[in-house]
Amino acid sequence: MNKTLELVCPAGNPAALRAAVEAGADCVYLGFRDQTNARNFPGLNFNRSELREGVQYAHEHGVKILLAINTYPKAGDQAPWHTAVDDAADIAVDAVILADIGLLDYATRTHPGLRRHLSVQASASNPEAIRFYRDAFDVKRVVLPRVLTVPEIKTLNAMIGVETEVFAFGGLCVMAEGRCSMSSYITGVSPNKEGVCSPASHVRYEQHQGRLLSKLGDFTINAFSDNEPVGYPTLCKGRFKAGGVTSYLFEEPTSLNVIDILPALIDAGVSALKIEGRQRGKAYVSQVVQAFRKAIDAAQSGLPVETDVLMGISEGGRETQGVYDKRWR
Amino acid sequence: MTQSKMKPIPKLSLGPVMFNWSPEKWRDFYFRIADEAPVETVYVGEVVCSKRQPFFDPVIGEVIERLQSAGKEIVLSTLALIMSTRESSLIRDLAADSEFLIEANDISAISLLRGRDHIVGPFINVYNEGTRDFLIARGAKRLCLPFELPATSISAIADSCWGRAELEVQVFGRLPLAISARCYHARSYDLAKDNCQFVCAEDADGMAVNTLDGTPFLSVNGTQTLSRSCQVLGAELSDLRDMGVGTFRLSPMDTDMVAIANGFRSVLDEKEEPAALTRDLQRQLPTVAFSNGFFHGVEGSVYRQQAE
């Protein structure tokens, strides 16, 4: 595996885009400021002219721009998604990241020259599924759902003839992506449709019998006593009661970090590493991208990788290799 | 528009059993469905966890035979999440030589069934007309829509679908909210997934998950997470029929599903009011909260009472 591993970095605004480019990103991924992308949070993302300027800036620095249009278009109102694809082609981004079959079909027919990546939100978790997207829509790269171990990824890469991109750092979906309606079950807004999971608009904190409850919609996601640090109520990182036991049933508040297993991922034949965090500020982006730039350069030169550089900025100060390690399952 | 307003003759279907019932219980359940339940279509097959499948292999033959003799349309449902090479070959074998219709719940099955009649299951993201049309062109003859869709989306997808493919919507049962590589049943017992001891079999209706203040919330069923509430679209049946939805799916719970099928059948045959169905369901499931919020475009956990 001699090819270069691309570092794909998040940008929620033009400042973060510049920070990512300066810190050594190979690609920056971003979205339009609307429901067409899966990080549709207030104050985030790009309008058309910001994207145009961002593409120009990135290209001047030899960096690619990938535009995520990765929610599922609304029945009866697909126009905003089609327009997003049209504008992506017009602005000449380097690729669009799509999840919906209908939208992939539209992009393939309307803009065959626009490079297409398959979003993690499509949850293509096996060779046959990936070949479907390759054959039907000439998808050049697949962002793998967080359900596969490193050996499984290696086996997969040998079978598909498509580049793969894997998540390397940041927030960690524990459910198969694009197939989870837990957040919409209690908030009414959906990751798949509206592009938001556990949205801040539905979060509240309440004092109750000496504890601080964090709530999402009408449901309590966690409770903290005085000496405990209070976390954000991301649904699948909450504490619940099942079978008489109170626990972080789905996952602890933790961050994914693959820096320890970088050589194994390179050996597995992945083409790109993705940093999660379009909702993060430029300082975060800068720090994480720099650390991964250094680590990838070291790993590709066969040098030892510095592994403890990001501990301070992980969610809850805890890290996991997630599903890449079989024991996680 | 006029075409899409034609009402298909309403059919009832029974979705696949999601839970890890013992093979005997599973077999007897289907035997009774075959003998007594007024459903036209029965979906059979393990959707959640490939490790469970071998337990049903010895009895699935008799189950299919009994359902066939009862004149039911039999559909084999595939796994919803396929990760290992072993799971991939299970799907390939099924797609290669099934004499029955297959419900594809993973894109790999959609891929393998190209050009043959098949059913698109509720775990495939069909959110709009674009995806609908692409899948119909490849051979989908029926689409069971994702439960998350609001009425407005179902209506838009049903529009101009008439005569090209049938539409199906789940109207009863827990909502399958998520699927994962991780087994939460095993995790809650401090077991590794590879050595899970099939603890999911302890909970015939999923393991109840409550919030810290005791509100019923979710049901864990191995790698699957369902709602604790039971979705009930009773008063909504006539709207769904008007939109052009022809098949109404009941998702099995550990209760008398024959009685539930009879209740829905009576409403579809206009022999009973939806309000009476709701009352009967409440009597049958006194400890279970109902929900219908997704259909009404709000939180899925909400139950919106219809004006009577």
HADDOCK unambig.tbl for C-alpha pairs under 7 A between the chains (distance, minus, plus):
assign (segid A and resid 72 and name CA) (segid B and resid 127 and name CA) 6.18 0.50 0.50
assign (segid A and resid 73 and name CA) (segid B and resid 127 and name CA) 6.69 0.50 0.50
assign (segid A and resid 73 and name CA) (segid B and resid 128 and name CA) 6.36 0.50 0.50
assign (segid A and resid 74 and name CA) (segid B and resid 127 and name CA) 6.43 0.50 0.50
assign (segid A and resid 74 and name CA) (segid B and resid 128 and name CA) 5.88 0.50 0.50
assign (segid A and resid 74 and name CA) (segid B and resid 153 and name CA) 6.96 0.50 0.50
assign (segid A and resid 75 and name CA) (segid B and resid 127 and name CA) 6.19 0.50 0.50
assign (segid A and resid 75 and name CA) (segid B and resid 128 and name CA) 4.05 0.50 0.50
assign (segid A and resid 75 and name CA) (segid B and resid 129 and name CA) 6.06 0.50 0.50
assign (segid A and resid 75 and name CA) (segid B and resid 153 and name CA) 4.91 0.50 0.50
assign (segid A and resid 75 and name CA) (segid B and resid 156 and name CA) 5.60 0.50 0.50
assign (segid A and resid 75 and name CA) (segid B and resid 157 and name CA) 6.29 0.50 0.50
assign (segid A and resid 76 and name CA) (segid B and resid 153 and name CA) 6.84 0.50 0.50
assign (segid A and resid 76 and name CA) (segid B and resid 156 and name CA) 5.24 0.50 0.50
assign (segid A and resid 101 and name CA) (segid B and resid 131 and name CA) 5.21 0.50 0.50
assign (segid A and resid 102 and name CA) (segid B and resid 130 and name CA) 4.02 0.50 0.50
assign (segid A and resid 102 and name CA) (segid B and resid 131 and name CA) 3.86 0.50 0.50
assign (segid A and resid 102 and name CA) (segid B and resid 134 and name CA) 6.59 0.50 0.50
assign (segid A and resid 103 and name CA) (segid B and resid 130 and name CA) 6.85 0.50 0.50
assign (segid A and resid 125 and name CA) (segid B and resid 82 and name CA) 6.43 0.50 0.50
assign (segid A and resid 125 and name CA) (segid B and resid 83 and name CA) 5.63 0.50 0.50
assign (segid A and resid 126 and name CA) (segid B and resid 82 and name CA) 6.32 0.50 0.50
assign (segid A and resid 126 and name CA) (segid B and resid 83 and name CA) 5.50 0.50 0.50
assign (segid A and resid 128 and name CA) (segid B and resid 108 and name CA) 4.87 0.50 0.50
assign (segid A and resid 128 and name CA) (segid B and resid 111 and name CA) 6.94 0.50 0.50
assign (segid A and resid 129 and name CA) (segid B and resid 107 and name CA) 5.12 0.50 0.50
assign (segid A and resid 129 and name CA) (segid B and resid 108 and name CA) 4.12 0.50 0.50
assign (segid A and resid 129 and name CA) (segid B and resid 111 and name CA) 6.74 0.50 0.50
assign (segid A and resid 132 and name CA) (segid B and resid 111 and name CA) 5.58 0.50 0.50
assign (segid A and resid 147 and name CA) (segid B and resid 181 and name CA) 5.02 0.50 0.50
assign (segid A and resid 148 and name CA) (segid B and resid 83 and name CA) 6.87 0.50 0.50
assign (segid A and resid 174 and name CA) (segid B and resid 180 and name CA) 6.53 0.50 0.50
assign (segid A and resid 175 and name CA) (segid B and resid 178 and name CA) 6.26 0.50 0.50
assign (segid A and resid 175 and name CA) (segid B and resid 179 and name CA) 5.69 0.50 0.50
assign (segid A and resid 175 and name CA) (segid B and resid 180 and name CA) 4.37 0.50 0.50
assign (segid A and resid 176 and name CA) (segid B and resid 179 and name CA) 5.84 0.50 0.50
assign (segid A and resid 176 and name CA) (segid B and resid 180 and name CA) 5.11 0.50 0.50
assign (segid A and resid 179 and name CA) (segid B and resid 178 and name CA) 5.87 0.50 0.50
assign (segid A and resid 179 and name CA) (segid B and resid 179 and name CA) 6.88 0.50 0.50
assign (segid A and resid 180 and name CA) (segid B and resid 177 and name CA) 5.63 0.50 0.50
assign (segid A and resid 180 and name CA) (segid B and resid 178 and name CA) 4.37 0.50 0.50
assign (segid A and resid 181 and name CA) (segid B and resid 177 and name CA) 4.88 0.50 0.50
assign (segid A and resid 181 and name CA) (segid B and resid 178 and name CA) 6.27 0.50 0.50
assign (segid A and resid 182 and name CA) (segid B and resid 177 and name CA) 5.52 0.50 0.50
assign (segid A and resid 182 and name CA) (segid B and resid 178 and name CA) 6.79 0.50 0.50
assign (segid A and resid 184 and name CA) (segid B and resid 299 and name CA) 6.09 0.50 0.50
assign (segid A and resid 184 and name CA) (segid B and resid 300 and name CA) 6.60 0.50 0.50
assign (segid A and resid 185 and name CA) (segid B and resid 299 and name CA) 5.11 0.50 0.50
assign (segid A and resid 185 and name CA) (segid B and resid 300 and name CA) 4.14 0.50 0.50
assign (segid A and resid 185 and name CA) (segid B and resid 301 and name CA) 5.46 0.50 0.50
assign (segid A and resid 186 and name CA) (segid B and resid 299 and name CA) 5.10 0.50 0.50
assign (segid A and resid 186 and name CA) (segid B and resid 300 and name CA) 6.33 0.50 0.50
assign (segid A and resid 186 and name CA) (segid B and resid 301 and name CA) 5.98 0.50 0.50
assign (segid A and resid 187 and name CA) (segid B and resid 299 and name CA) 5.21 0.50 0.50
assign (segid A and resid 188 and name CA) (segid B and resid 297 and name CA) 7.00 0.50 0.50
assign (segid A and resid 188 and name CA) (segid B and resid 298 and name CA) 4.57 0.50 0.50
assign (segid A and resid 188 and name CA) (segid B and resid 299 and name CA) 3.66 0.50 0.50
assign (segid A and resid 188 and name CA) (segid B and resid 300 and name CA) 6.44 0.50 0.50
assign (segid A and resid 219 and name CA) (segid B and resid 211 and name CA) 6.88 0.50 0.50
assign (segid A and resid 220 and name CA) (segid B and resid 211 and name CA) 5.73 0.50 0.50
assign (segid A and resid 220 and name CA) (segid B and resid 212 and name CA) 6.57 0.50 0.50
assign (segid A and resid 221 and name CA) (segid B and resid 211 and name CA) 6.72 0.50 0.50
assign (segid A and resid 222 and name CA) (segid B and resid 212 and name CA) 7.00 0.50 0.50
assign (segid A and resid 240 and name CA) (segid B and resid 209 and name CA) 6.58 0.50 0.50
assign (segid A and resid 240 and name CA) (segid B and resid 210 and name CA) 5.93 0.50 0.50
assign (segid A and resid 240 and name CA) (segid B and resid 211 and name CA) 5.00 0.50 0.50
assign (segid A and resid 240 and name CA) (segid B and resid 212 and name CA) 5.58 0.50 0.50
assign (segid A and resid 241 and name CA) (segid B and resid 209 and name CA) 5.61 0.50 0.50
assign (segid A and resid 241 and name CA) (segid B and resid 210 and name CA) 5.06 0.50 0.50
assign (segid A and resid 241 and name CA) (segid B and resid 211 and name CA) 6.04 0.50 0.50
assign (segid A and resid 241 and name CA) (segid B and resid 212 and name CA) 6.11 0.50 0.50
assign (segid A and resid 242 and name CA) (segid B and resid 207 and name CA) 6.90 0.50 0.50
assign (segid A and resid 242 and name CA) (segid B and resid 208 and name CA) 5.95 0.50 0.50
assign (segid A and resid 242 and name CA) (segid B and resid 209 and name CA) 4.66 0.50 0.50
assign (segid A and resid 242 and name CA) (segid B and resid 210 and name CA) 6.42 0.50 0.50
assign (segid A and resid 249 and name CA) (segid B and resid 184 and name CA) 6.77 0.50 0.50
assign (segid A and resid 249 and name CA) (segid B and resid 188 and name CA) 6.54 0.50 0.50
assign (segid A and resid 250 and name CA) (segid B and resid 184 and name CA) 6.43 0.50 0.50
assign (segid A and resid 327 and name CA) (segid B and resid 192 and name CA) 6.87 0.50 0.50
assign (segid A and resid 328 and name CA) (segid B and resid 182 and name CA) 6.99 0.50 0.50
assign (segid A and resid 329 and name CA) (segid B and resid 181 and name CA) 6.03 0.50 0.50
assign (segid A and resid 329 and name CA) (segid B and resid 182 and name CA) 3.97 0.50 0.50
assign (segid A and resid 329 and name CA) (segid B and resid 183 and name CA) 6.12 0.50 0.50
assign (segid A and resid 329 and name CA) (segid B and resid 193 and name CA) 5.88 0.50 0.50
